Amino acid sequence: MPKEMMVHVLSRLPPKSLVRFKCVHKSWSSLINNSLFVAKHLQLYNQLSSSICIFLKRPVKSRTETSNEEILLSFLNLPKDYGDDDDLKPIVEDFHLPPSIGILGRGPAIEVEPGEPVYIVGHCEGIICLIIHTGDLVLCNPATKEFKVLPESCLQDTTSEIAGFGYDPKSNDFKIVNIGSCGEETYGERLVINPPKAEIYTPSTDTWRNIS
């Protein structure tokens, strides 16, 4: 099959199928992991998809104790082509983190306790950035069930405040910006607030670097 035809076919397949087809041949795996192919597949997938997916946190009453609430991460799928009088009939799919993240990957591994709080930093192009209760940052792709634990921050003696997660078209890569507060000091009657420090994470290099 010509490469152009193969790209034409593979770029229209669901993400779960692409993950399986990585095992067909090394050339297929290399193609599917290529950033240009990923961008093409994402564009077509958004165009051909018949629904809109919303990622959210929602409180759910505990089945055993009526007074307690459990916070769940869920996907809300809504049809694109609905009228004013149509019943939306949304599909809700709960999103569960695996008990162990990073065990099979090259990065660090962490254990996730059921029911522990998880915070949403942001989402972009189908990738979601989360903060686990341990303070670890995790990137996840819900479509392929892939997870990546980020390395430890390079900001020392600071209070971390994640600023945001997004996509940088110049470098064709995702970026996470982290701002660390350096506290304050008292000199006599003066209160001096130390300037904050900032760092940026790039997935392609799997490293943090300080920025001005």
N, CA, C and O of each residue as an XYZ file, in Angstrom:
848
protein
N       0.848     -1.191      0.000
C       0.000      0.000      0.000
C       0.885      1.243      0.000
O       1.815      1.319      0.803
N       0.632      2.216     -0.868
C       1.417      3.455     -0.859
C       1.271      4.178      0.482
O       0.229      4.094      1.132
N       2.321      4.884      0.884
C       2.308      5.558      2.177
C       1.197      6.596      2.239
O       0.567      6.764      3.284
N       0.946      7.297      1.133
C      -0.103      8.310      1.133
C      -1.466      7.688      1.416
O      -2.277      8.258      2.147
N      -1.717      6.496      0.824
C      -2.985      5.812      1.063
C      -3.080      5.329      2.509
O      -4.143      5.408      3.125
N      -1.973      4.833      3.045
C      -1.967      4.353      4.423
C      -2.265      5.495      5.405
O      -3.028      5.323      6.356
N      -1.652      6.659      5.162
C      -1.919      7.822      6.006
C      -3.379      8.244      5.886
O      -4.006      8.615      6.878
N      -3.919      8.186      4.668
C      -5.310      8.569      4.426
C      -6.261      7.678      5.220
O      -7.253      8.163      5.763
N      -5.968      6.386      5.291
C      -6.834      5.437      6.002
C      -6.649      5.552      7.511
O      -7.624      5.679      8.251
N      -5.398      5.508      7.966
C      -5.129      5.509      9.409
C      -5.580      6.799     10.084
O      -5.992      6.776     11.244
N      -5.509      7.913      9.381
C      -5.872      9.195      9.997
C      -7.364      9.319     10.265
O      -7.791     10.260     10.934
N      -8.166      8.387      9.754
C      -9.615      8.423      9.966
C     -10.094      7.361     10.942
O     -11.300      7.178     11.111
N      -9.176      6.664     11.584
C      -9.541      5.614     12.527
C      -9.683      6.172     13.942
O      -9.092      7.203     14.260
N     -10.469      5.495     14.800
C     -10.580      5.923     16.202
C      -9.245      5.772     16.922
O      -8.422      4.946     16.526
N      -9.017      6.560     17.978
C      -7.750      6.492     18.709
C      -7.424      5.101     19.245
O      -6.268      4.680     19.204
N      -8.428      4.385     19.748
C      -8.176      3.058     20.306
C      -7.646      2.102     19.238
O      -6.798      1.257     19.523
N      -8.144      2.237     18.018
C      -7.646      1.392     16.930
C      -6.196      1.723     16.605
O      -5.395      0.826     16.340
N      -5.856      3.017     16.624
C      -4.480      3.414     16.326
C      -3.504      2.849     17.350
O      -2.393      2.454     16.997
N      -3.910      2.809     18.618
C      -3.038      2.251     19.658
C      -2.753      0.780     19.379
O      -1.622      0.326     19.555
N      -3.765      0.032     18.947
C      -3.554     -1.383     18.623
C      -2.675     -1.542     17.385
O      -1.843     -2.447     17.322
N      -2.860     -0.661     16.401
C      -2.130     -0.802     15.137
C      -0.661     -0.401     15.267
O       0.121     -0.623     14.343
N      -0.280      0.184     16.395
C       1.143      0.443     16.616
C       1.945     -0.848     16.662
O       3.147     -0.853     16.393
N       1.276     -1.934     17.002
C       1.954     -3.231     17.131
C       2.100     -3.955     15.793
O       2.769     -4.987     15.737
N       1.503     -3.455     14.723
C       1.564     -4.131     13.422
C       2.987     -4.134     12.879
O       3.494     -5.170     12.449
N       3.630     -2.959     12.901
C       4.973     -2.841     12.331
C       5.642     -1.601     12.915
O       4.966     -0.658     13.328
N       6.963     -1.608     12.946
C       7.690     -0.454     13.470
C       7.398      0.814     12.666
O       7.328      1.911     13.221
N       7.229      0.650     11.365
C       6.950      1.813     10.523
C       5.581      2.404     10.847
O       5.403      3.622     10.806
N       4.611      1.540     11.170
C       3.285      2.024     11.560
C       3.369      2.777     12.877
O       2.778      3.847     13.024
N       4.105      2.217     13.838
C       4.251      2.860     15.139
C       4.924      4.212     14.997
O       4.519      5.179     15.642
N       5.961      4.289     14.148
C       6.655      5.553     13.919
C       5.741      6.584     13.276
O       5.788      7.763     13.627
N       4.904      6.144     12.330
C       3.976      7.050     11.661
C       2.928      7.579     12.623
O       2.651      8.778     12.642
N       2.339      6.688     13.429
C       1.261      7.082     14.337
C       1.777      8.020     15.423
O       1.029      8.867     15.912
N       3.041      7.883     15.806
C       3.621      8.762     16.825
C       4.152     10.067     16.255
O       4.532     10.962     17.010
N       4.183     10.186     14.931
C       4.694     11.394     14.301
C       3.779     12.585     14.609
O       2.556     12.471     14.529
N       4.376     13.721     14.958
C       3.593     14.897     15.354
C       2.705     15.412     14.221
O       1.600     15.887     14.479
N       3.169     15.327     12.970
C       2.349     15.774     11.843
C       1.134     14.876     11.660
O       0.037     15.353     11.369
N       1.337     13.561     11.834
C       0.206     12.646     11.721
C      -0.783     12.874     12.860
O      -1.995     12.833     12.648
N      -0.270     13.117     14.074
C      -1.140     13.363     15.224
C      -2.016     14.582     14.972
O      -3.214     14.558     15.258
N      -1.421     15.655     14.436
C      -2.186     16.875     14.152
C      -3.246     16.627     13.082
O      -4.367     17.126     13.191
N      -2.897     15.859     12.050
C      -3.848     15.546     10.979
C      -4.993     14.691     11.511
O      -6.156     14.926     11.183
N      -4.659     13.692     12.339
C      -5.683     12.823     12.899
C      -6.625     13.595     13.816
O      -7.838     13.384     13.784
N      -6.073     14.486     14.631
C      -6.906     15.263     15.546
C      -7.864     16.169     14.781
O      -9.028     16.304     15.160
N      -7.385     16.788     13.710
C      -8.238     17.663     12.906
C      -9.391     16.886     12.275
O     -10.542     17.318     12.324
N      -9.071     15.738     11.682
C     -10.120     14.926     11.056
C     -11.070     14.350     12.094
O     -12.277     14.276     11.867
N     -10.525     13.948     13.224
C     -11.356     13.334     14.266
C     -12.388     14.335     14.788
O     -13.540     13.979     15.039
N     -11.959     15.603     14.951
C     -12.893     16.632     15.410
C     -13.955     16.941     14.350
O     -15.104     17.234     14.680
N     -13.563     16.873     13.079
C     -14.515     17.147     12.005
C     -15.541     16.026     11.848
O     -16.724     16.287     11.627
N     -15.085     14.781     11.962
C     -15.958     13.642     11.730
C     -16.770     13.244     12.955
O     -17.756     12.517     12.835
N     -16.367     13.712     14.127
C     -17.071     13.318     15.347
C     -18.485     13.889     15.361
O     -18.709     15.038     14.981
N     -19.434     13.068     15.804
C     -20.840     13.480     15.845
C     -21.249     14.026     17.206
O     -22.419     14.352     17.406
N     -20.318     14.133     18.143
C     -20.658     14.594     19.480
C     -19.596     15.559     20.001
O     -18.481     15.629     19.484
N     -19.977     16.296     21.036
C     -19.073     17.202     21.739
C     -18.825     16.621     23.123
O     -19.771     16.265     23.826
N     -17.565     16.524     23.517
C     -17.213     15.928     24.798
C     -16.788     17.015     25.780
O     -15.941     17.851     25.465
N     -17.382     16.997     26.971
C     -17.071     17.954     28.029
C     -16.488     17.187     29.213
O     -17.071     16.202     29.666
N     -15.332     17.640     29.715
C     -14.671     17.009     30.851
C     -14.985     17.817     32.102
O     -14.790     19.032     32.107
N     -15.464     17.178     33.157
C     -15.915     17.920     34.324
C     -15.727     17.124     35.608
O     -15.554     15.906     35.603
N     -15.769     17.881     36.723
C     -15.811     17.273     38.047
C     -17.235     17.382     38.564
O     -17.875     18.421     38.403
N     -17.738     16.317     39.186
C     -19.114     16.359     39.682
C     -19.213     15.624     41.023
O     -18.593     14.577     41.212
N     -19.997     16.180     41.950
C     -20.189     15.504     43.229
C     -21.255     14.415     43.106
O     -22.283     14.612     42.458
N     -21.005     13.278     43.727
C     -21.940     12.152     43.702
C     -22.156     11.684     45.130
O     -21.195     11.491     45.875
N     -23.413     11.499     45.518
C     -23.735     11.014     46.850
C     -23.187      9.599     47.044
O     -23.305      8.747     46.162
N     -22.592      9.366     48.201
C     -22.076      8.036     48.505
C     -23.226      7.051     48.672
O     -24.252      7.379     49.268
N     -23.050      5.849     48.147
C     -24.096      4.833     48.239
C     -24.238      4.284     49.659
O     -25.314      3.833     50.051
N     -23.148      4.325     50.423
C     -23.177      3.756     51.771
C     -23.549      4.792     52.817
O     -24.274      4.491     53.765
N     -23.047      6.025     52.645
C     -23.337      7.091     53.608
C     -23.961      8.266     52.871
O     -23.313      8.914     52.049
N     -25.216      8.532     53.170
C     -25.966      9.560     52.435
C     -25.424     10.957     52.688
O     -25.649     11.861     51.883
N     -24.705     11.150     53.808
C     -24.219     12.488     54.139
C     -22.919     12.829     53.429
O     -22.530     13.996     53.381
N     -22.240     11.823     52.875
C     -20.953     12.050     52.231
C     -21.117     12.173     50.724
O     -22.008     11.577     50.120
N     -20.230     12.963     50.137
C     -20.202     13.123     48.688
C     -18.832     12.714     48.158
O     -17.808     12.946     48.801
N     -18.830     12.105     46.984
C     -17.597     11.719     46.316
C     -17.459     12.544     45.045
O     -18.419     12.687     44.288
N     -16.273     13.085     44.808
C     -16.017     13.890     43.624
C     -15.490     12.978     42.523
O     -14.469     12.312     42.696
N     -16.190     12.950     41.391
C     -15.810     12.108     40.265
C     -15.426     12.973     39.072
O     -15.947     14.073     38.884
N     -14.501     12.450     38.269
C     -14.186     13.037     36.973
C     -14.992     12.297     35.920
O     -14.997     11.067     35.888
N     -15.672     13.040     35.062
C     -16.562     12.408     34.096
C     -16.490     13.113     32.753
O     -16.099     14.276     32.654
N     -16.883     12.370     31.717
C     -17.039     12.917     30.374
C     -18.528     13.010     30.073
O     -19.278     12.060     30.295
N     -18.945     14.163     29.565
C     -20.324     14.382     29.158
C     -20.348     14.536     27.647
O     -19.858     15.532     27.114
N     -20.912     13.562     26.960
C     -20.957     13.571     25.497
C     -22.321     14.060     25.016
O     -23.352     13.470     25.339
N     -22.314     15.143     24.242
C     -23.540     15.740     23.715
C     -23.524     15.667     22.194
O     -22.482     15.904     21.585
N     -24.654     15.343     21.564
C     -24.702     15.313     20.094
C     -24.562     16.710     19.511
O     -25.079     17.676     20.072
N     -23.863     16.817     18.389
C     -23.673     18.122     17.742
C     -24.932     18.615     17.051
O     -25.255     19.801     17.120
N     -25.647     17.713     16.383
C     -26.799     18.125     15.578
C     -28.097     17.905     16.347
O     -28.783     16.902     16.151
N     -28.422     18.841     17.215
C     -29.689     18.770     17.942
C     -30.415     20.097     17.796
O     -29.800     21.157     17.684
N     -31.737     20.010     17.800
C     -32.554     21.203     17.686
C     -33.018     21.700     19.042
O     -32.724     21.093     20.072
N     -33.753     22.820     19.033
C     -34.227     23.396     20.287
C     -35.210     22.483     21.008
O     -35.288     22.499     22.236
N     -35.957     21.692     20.253
C     -36.980     20.838     20.864
C     -36.500     19.409     21.071
O     -37.261     18.570     21.555
N     -35.250     19.114     20.715
C     -34.746     17.747     20.833
C     -34.294     17.458     22.253
O     -33.809     18.339     22.964
N     -34.465     16.185     22.654
C     -33.944     15.720     23.922
C     -32.465     15.397     23.724
O     -32.120     14.580     22.871
N     -31.587     16.031     24.503
C     -30.151     15.859     24.300
C     -29.688     14.427     24.543
O     -28.831     13.914     23.823
N     -30.257     13.787     25.558
C     -29.868     12.423     25.930
C     -28.349     12.297     26.035
O     -27.742     11.512     25.307
N     -27.736     13.059     26.931
C     -26.276     13.000     27.047
C     -25.804     11.659     27.607
O     -26.512     10.993     28.362
N     -24.605     11.291     27.220
C     -23.976     10.072     27.716
C     -22.889     10.467     28.703
O     -21.975     11.212     28.351
N     -22.979      9.974     29.936
C     -22.004     10.290     30.976
C     -21.106      9.075     31.185
O     -21.582      7.969     31.442
N     -19.805      9.302     31.070
C     -18.830      8.227     31.256
C     -17.823      8.669     32.319
O     -17.119      9.664     32.147
N     -17.766      7.916     33.418
C     -16.842      8.258     34.495
C     -15.403      7.949     34.087
O     -15.133      6.979     33.380
N     -14.491      8.800     34.551
C     -13.074      8.664     34.229
C     -12.337      8.269     35.503
O     -12.342      9.009     36.486
N     -11.702      7.097     35.481
C     -11.013      6.583     36.660
C      -9.517      6.487     36.387
O      -9.089      5.969     35.355
N      -8.732      6.996     37.333
C      -7.290      6.845     37.241
C      -6.891      5.436     37.673
O      -7.476      4.903     38.615
N      -5.916      4.822     37.015
C      -5.465      3.490     37.433
C      -4.787      3.552     38.793
O      -4.268      4.606     39.162
N      -4.775      2.448     39.559
C      -4.144      2.444     40.887
C      -2.669      2.812     40.851
O      -2.159      3.433     41.783
N      -1.977      2.429     39.773
C      -0.557      2.752     39.634
C      -0.344      3.461     38.303
O      -0.758      2.965     37.254
N       0.300      4.616     38.349
C       0.578      5.394     37.139
C       2.088      5.487     36.960
O       2.815      5.811     37.899
N       2.546      5.204     35.759
C       3.954      5.353     35.458
C       4.777      4.105     35.675
O       5.991      4.129     35.472
N       4.142      2.995     36.090
C       4.893      1.771     36.358
C       5.565      1.265     35.080
O       6.708      0.810     35.115
N       4.848      1.345     33.946
C       5.385      0.829     32.694
C       6.111      1.889     31.889
O       6.702      1.575     30.856
N       6.081      3.118     32.327
C       6.721      4.186     31.569
C       8.144      4.441     32.036
O       8.644      3.782     32.948
N       8.790      5.416     31.391
C      10.168      5.761     31.733
C      10.238      6.741     32.893
O      11.283      6.879     33.529
N       9.142      7.414     33.169
C       9.151      8.423     34.213
C       8.906      7.820     35.581
O       8.886      6.599     35.736
N       8.716      8.690     36.586
C       8.468      8.207     37.949
C       7.113      7.506     38.050
O       6.239      7.694     37.203
N       6.954      6.701     39.091
C       5.712      5.970     39.323
C       5.058      6.475     40.600
O       5.752      6.787     41.568
N       3.754      6.557     40.617
C       3.024      6.985     41.797
C       1.842      6.056     42.023
O       1.345      5.423     41.091
N       1.400      5.982     43.266
C       0.233      5.198     43.626
C      -0.945      6.145     43.848
O      -0.801      7.182     44.496
N      -2.098      5.788     43.312
C      -3.303      6.606     43.427
C      -4.312      5.883     44.303
O      -4.768      4.790     43.967
N      -4.658      6.496     45.425
C      -5.632      5.914     46.334
C      -7.043      6.252     45.867
O      -7.301      7.392     45.478
N      -7.971      5.277     45.896
C      -9.355      5.553     45.487
C      -9.999      6.619     46.378
O      -9.854      6.595     47.601
N     -10.701      7.542     45.750
C     -11.399      8.577     46.502
C     -10.562      9.787     46.854
O     -11.099     10.772     47.358
N      -9.244      9.745     46.600
C      -8.403     10.896     46.903
C      -8.684     12.025     45.905
O      -9.014     11.755     44.751
N      -8.555     13.292     46.340
C      -8.891     14.410     45.455
C      -7.942     14.525     44.259
O      -6.739     14.289     44.374
N      -8.509     14.890     43.124
C      -7.766     15.133     41.895
C      -8.228     16.477     41.348
O      -9.427     16.754     41.313
N      -7.283     17.312     40.920
C      -7.603     18.651     40.457
C      -7.259     18.795     38.980
O      -6.241     18.280     38.518
N      -8.109     19.494     38.251
C      -7.914     19.711     36.819
C      -7.115     20.992     36.612
O      -7.572     22.076     36.975
N      -5.927     20.871     36.030
C      -5.125     22.052     35.699
C      -5.625     22.668     34.402
O      -5.787     23.884     34.307
N      -5.867     21.826     33.402
C      -6.345     22.303     32.116
C      -6.391     21.163     31.118
O      -5.985     20.038     31.412
N      -6.891     21.474     29.938
C      -6.957     20.467     28.876
C      -6.714     21.162     27.544
O      -7.029     22.341     27.379
N      -6.150     20.416     26.594
C      -5.842     20.988     25.293
C      -5.658     19.865     24.288
O      -4.881     18.938     24.517
N      -6.374     19.949     23.172
C      -6.229     19.002     22.070
C      -6.358     17.547     22.541
O      -5.622     16.674     22.081
N      -7.283     17.299     23.445
C      -7.530     15.928     23.899
C      -6.638     15.453     25.025
O      -6.852     14.358     25.546
N      -5.632     16.243     25.427
C      -4.744     15.894     26.532
C      -5.187     16.651     27.775
O      -5.483     17.844     27.707
N      -5.233     15.955     28.921
C      -5.690     16.552     30.169
C      -4.541     16.568     31.162
O      -3.820     15.581     31.306
N      -4.372     17.697     31.849
C      -3.348     17.840     32.878
C      -4.025     17.852     34.245
O      -4.920     18.659     34.494
N      -3.593     16.952     35.130
C      -4.197     16.803     36.447
C      -3.138     16.920     37.538
O      -1.961     16.643     37.309
N      -3.570     17.335     38.724
C      -2.731     17.297     39.920
C      -3.321     16.251     40.851
O      -4.478     16.353     41.259
N      -2.515     15.236     41.187
C      -2.945     14.191     42.101
C      -2.791     14.704     43.534
O      -2.101     15.695     43.773
N      -3.432     14.028     44.476
C      -3.402     14.472     45.874
C      -1.987     14.512     46.437
O      -1.731     15.228     47.406
N      -1.055     13.751     45.843
C       0.333     13.750     46.298
C       1.093     14.993     45.846
O       2.223     15.223     46.278
N       0.473     15.798     44.972
C       1.131     16.966     44.416
C       1.787     16.706     43.079
O       2.357     17.617     42.478
N       1.714     15.457     42.601
C       2.313     15.101     41.319
C       1.433     15.575     40.170
O       0.205     15.556     40.257
N       2.084     16.000     39.096
C       1.391     16.394     37.873
C       1.350     15.202     36.921
O       2.347     14.502     36.746
N       0.193     14.981     36.312
C       0.011     13.850     35.404
C      -0.652     14.337     34.125
O      -1.666     15.034     34.172
N      -0.081     13.971     32.981
C      -0.713     14.182     31.683
C      -1.390     12.881     31.276
O      -0.802     11.807     31.404
N      -2.613     12.971     30.791
C      -3.313     11.754     30.389
C      -4.070     11.978     29.086
O      -4.567     13.068     28.804
N      -4.138     10.917     28.313
C      -4.905     10.895     27.073
C      -6.046      9.904     27.268
O      -5.832      8.698     27.144
N      -7.248     10.376     27.568
C      -8.359      9.464     27.856
C      -8.710      8.551     26.680
O      -9.187      7.434     26.885
N      -8.478      9.017     25.453
C      -8.848      8.214     24.289
C      -7.988      6.959     24.162
O      -8.468      5.909     23.735
N      -6.702      7.078     24.540
C      -5.781      5.945     24.412
C      -5.436      5.316     25.754
O      -4.701      4.329     25.802
N      -5.966      5.883     26.867
C      -5.691      5.385     28.218
C      -4.189      5.436     28.547
O      -3.671      4.561     29.241
N      -3.507      6.457     28.048
C      -2.082      6.621     28.313
C      -1.885      7.716     29.358
O      -2.571      8.738     29.338
N      -0.934      7.488     30.273
C      -0.656      8.417     31.357
C       0.847      8.685     31.439
O       1.665      7.824     31.118
N       1.190      9.897     31.874
C       2.595     10.255     32.036
C       2.744     11.108     33.278
O       2.122     12.163     33.394
N       3.575     10.648     34.213
C       3.873     11.413     35.418
C       5.026     12.364     35.125
O       6.078     11.936     34.650
N       4.838     13.644     35.404
C       5.869     14.631     35.119
C       6.997     14.549     36.143
O       6.755     14.197     37.297
N       8.231     14.870     35.736
C       9.346     14.873     36.691
C       9.172     15.956     37.745
O       8.341     16.853     37.604
N       9.967     15.858     38.797
C       9.876     16.806     39.903
C      10.254     18.206     39.451
O      11.136     18.391     38.612
N       9.572     19.182     40.020
C       9.825     20.586     39.682
C      11.257     20.977     40.035
O      11.846     20.436     40.971
N      11.809     21.922     39.275
C      13.172     22.408     39.541
C      13.164     23.640     40.431
O      14.230     24.156     40.768
N      11.983     24.128     40.823
C      11.897     25.270     41.727
C      12.042     24.781     43.167
O      11.246     23.965     43.631
N      13.045     25.271     43.861
C      13.312     24.864     45.228
C      12.869     25.963     46.194
O      12.928     27.151     45.875
N      12.418     25.537     47.397
C      12.025     26.460     48.466
C      10.964     27.445     47.991
O      11.010     28.631     48.318
N      10.017     26.944     47.223
C       8.916     27.790     46.758
C       7.593     27.075     46.979
O       7.543     25.856     47.136
N       6.528     27.859     46.986
C       5.172     27.306     47.029
C       4.632     27.288     45.605
O       4.413     28.337     44.999
N       4.423     26.093     45.083
C       4.068     25.950     43.670
C       2.629     26.367     43.417
O       1.725     26.038     44.186
N       2.431     27.101     42.321
C       1.096     27.491     41.862
C       1.054     27.299     40.339
O       1.537     28.147     39.589
N       0.482     26.191     39.896
C       0.425     25.899     38.473
C      -0.386     26.976     37.755
O      -1.535     27.237     38.110
N       0.222     27.600     36.739
C      -0.423     28.711     36.052
C      -1.300     28.251     34.895
O      -2.346     28.846     34.633
N      -0.883     27.199     34.203
C      -1.717     26.786     33.083
C      -1.071     25.733     32.217
O       0.118     25.438     32.341
N      -1.885     25.168     31.331
C      -1.473     24.108     30.422
C      -2.053     24.423     29.055
O      -3.240     24.727     28.933
N      -1.208     24.350     28.014
C      -1.703     24.676     26.682
C      -0.771     24.163     25.605
O       0.177     23.426     25.874
N      -1.064     24.569     24.379
C      -0.310     24.111     23.211
C       0.443     25.288     22.600
O      -0.111     26.373     22.423
N       1.722     25.053     22.278
C       2.562     26.078     21.675
C       2.746     25.755     20.191
O       3.488     24.828     19.863
N       2.091     26.494     19.280
C       2.200     26.181     17.851
C       3.590     26.416     17.282
O       3.948     25.810     16.272
N       4.384     27.283     17.907
C       5.724     27.550     17.388
C       6.624     26.328     17.512
O       7.360     25.990     16.585
N       6.559     25.669     18.664
C       7.380     24.482     18.883
C       6.618     23.196     18.608
O       7.188     22.108     18.691
N       5.328     23.310     18.279
C       4.488     22.142     18.003
C       4.530     21.174     19.180
O       4.744     19.974     19.008
N       4.322     21.711     20.372
C       4.390     20.892     21.573
C       3.518     21.514     22.657
O       3.182     22.697     22.597
N       3.157     20.701     23.648
C       2.410     21.202     24.792
C       3.368     21.865     25.776
O       4.564     21.571     25.783
N       2.834     22.768     26.613
C       3.647     23.448     27.616
C       2.846     23.571     28.917
O       1.630     23.766     28.905
N       3.560     23.451     30.030
C       2.972     23.687     31.345
C       3.804     24.758     32.026
O       5.025     24.631     32.122
N       3.157     25.809     32.497
C       3.839     26.898     33.187
C       3.552     26.795     34.679
O       2.398     26.700     35.096
N       4.610     26.817     35.472
C       4.503     26.708     36.921
C       5.155     27.930     37.557
O       6.310     28.239     37.263
N       4.429     28.626     38.424
C       4.943     29.804     39.115
C       5.061     29.482     40.599
O       4.101     29.031     41.223
N       6.238     29.716     41.156
C       6.477     29.431     42.561
C       6.611     30.692     43.380
O       7.371     31.596     43.032
N       5.865     30.748     44.475
C       5.949     31.894     45.378
C       7.119     31.686     46.339
O       7.262     30.613     46.926
N       7.961     32.723     46.498
C       9.163     32.621     47.338
C       8.966     33.196     48.733
O       9.935     33.358     49.476
N       7.748     33.502     49.093
C       7.469     33.975     50.444
C       7.821     35.433     50.664
O       7.993     36.201     49.716
N       7.926     35.803     51.947
C       8.178     37.185     52.318
C       9.118     37.241     53.516
O       9.240     36.275     54.269
N       9.777     38.377     53.683
C      10.711     38.576     54.782
C      10.470     39.943     55.412
O       9.990     40.870     54.759
N      10.812     40.051     56.694
C      10.628     41.302     57.423
C      11.981     41.906     57.758
O      12.820     41.252     58.378
N      12.196     43.149     57.350
C      13.405     43.895     57.662
C      12.996     45.131     58.476
O      12.587     46.152     57.924
N      13.119     45.007     59.803
C      12.671     46.106     60.661
C      11.164     46.269     60.552
O      10.402     45.361     60.885
N      10.743     47.446     60.079
C       9.319     47.702     59.915
C       8.862     47.455     58.476
O       7.698     47.679     58.143
N       9.784     46.993     57.628
C       9.456     46.762     56.227
C       9.135     45.288     55.972
O       9.813     44.389     56.470
N       8.096     45.072     55.193
C       7.739     43.730     54.750
C       8.097     43.610     53.272
O       7.530     44.307     52.430
N       9.038     42.725     52.964
C       9.518     42.554     51.591
C       8.987     41.236     51.034
O       9.243     40.165     51.583
N       8.253     41.335     49.943
C       7.741     40.135     49.266
C       8.741     39.735     48.189
O       8.986     40.494     47.252
N       9.309     38.561     48.321
C      10.304     38.087     47.368
C       9.672     37.857     46.001
O       8.544     37.373     45.915
N      10.385     38.198     44.937
C       9.820     37.996     43.585
C       9.597     36.515     43.305
O      10.390     35.679     43.737
N       8.540     36.185     42.596
C       8.255     34.782     42.293
C       9.228     34.212     41.254
O       9.897     34.954     40.535
N       9.289     32.893     41.195
C      10.085     32.202     40.192
C       9.137     31.427     39.276
O       8.037     31.042     39.674
N       9.586     31.211     38.050
C       8.732     30.527     37.083
C       9.543     29.495     36.320
O      10.750     29.642     36.126
N       8.853     28.451     35.894
C       9.472     27.394     35.098
C       8.460     26.901     34.075
O       7.257     27.118     34.216
N       8.966     26.235     33.046
C       8.103     25.730     31.991
C       8.500     24.284     31.675
O       9.685     23.954     31.618
N       7.502     23.436     31.473
C       7.740     22.028     31.165
C       7.395     21.752     29.704
O       6.364     22.195     29.199
N       8.288     21.003     29.029
C       8.085     20.617     27.637
C       8.063     19.096     27.537
O       9.064     18.456     27.858
N       6.960     18.497     27.105
C       6.876     17.027     27.046
C       7.900     16.380     26.131
O       8.382     15.287     26.432
N       8.247     17.024     25.019
C       9.166     16.393     24.075
C      10.546     16.159     24.684
O      11.223     15.193     24.334
N      10.967     17.043     25.599
C      12.250     16.869     26.275
C      12.089     16.300     27.682
O      13.068     15.895     28.308
N      10.855     16.272     28.175
C      10.532     15.741     29.513
C      11.348     16.453     30.589
O      11.867     15.810     31.501
N      11.461     17.763     30.489
C      12.247     18.535     31.458
C      11.561     19.855     31.799
O      10.797     20.410     31.009
N      11.862     20.337     33.006
C      11.495     21.687     33.400
C      12.686     22.606     33.168
O      13.829     22.162     33.278
N      12.448     23.873     32.850
C      13.528     24.852     32.756
C      13.017     26.185     33.305
O      11.856     26.549     33.122
N      13.913     26.898     33.979
C      13.569     28.194     34.546
C      13.369     29.227     33.446
O      14.069     29.210     32.434
N      12.416     30.120     33.648
C      12.160     31.194     32.704
C      12.061     32.510     33.463
O      11.803     32.519     34.667
N      12.265     33.615     32.765
C      12.207     34.937     33.393
C      10.758     35.271     33.723
O      10.478     36.342     34.260
